[in-house]
């Protein structure tokens, strides 16, 4: 199963992107293949002008189509998710997220922005066909610090919530463990009467 991690921040030193990479690494530890796509991976002109028919948009749609789940991270600006992320989502097909599990991740200046995902991002995800949107992982700037190399350092409470969100996503997309049977052992244990 493949998970697409979509970074919605235009900043190179973004807390939301660092949190996204941390979640992607946790999924990787669980054996899930995760690929990452950020705003800087798409031509700015295509995003600004909404080039739905361009090759970058087609490649984006193909990656979303091939994924089982999405991690979507965004900073909260002015009580909403980032405009750059909205530009990316606008390049998707109408029901591009149908059948996909989505874990929204966001960072904001304070807990006052906590509901921004409920009122702004989740309706857009629903309009794109997502019906299984997991509980968001929201972090304040105080809960996430960045090391010099850009790695996220999380406070304990946020770390627990991120692990819980990742675990929930993994349970939804990971194939159930296959039960293996040793037919010879089953026959030896069976009691047949003739």
Protein Blocks (a to p, Z undefined) as FASTA:
>chain_A
ZZddddfbfbfbbfklmmmmmmmmmmmmnopacddddfklpcfklmmnopakbmklmmmm
mmmmmpmbdcdddddeehiacfklmmmmmmpcfklmgoiacddddddfblklmmmmmmmm
mmmmmmnopabdcddddddfklpccdfkopacddfklmmmmmmmmmmmmmmmpccddddd
dfklmmmmpccdZZ
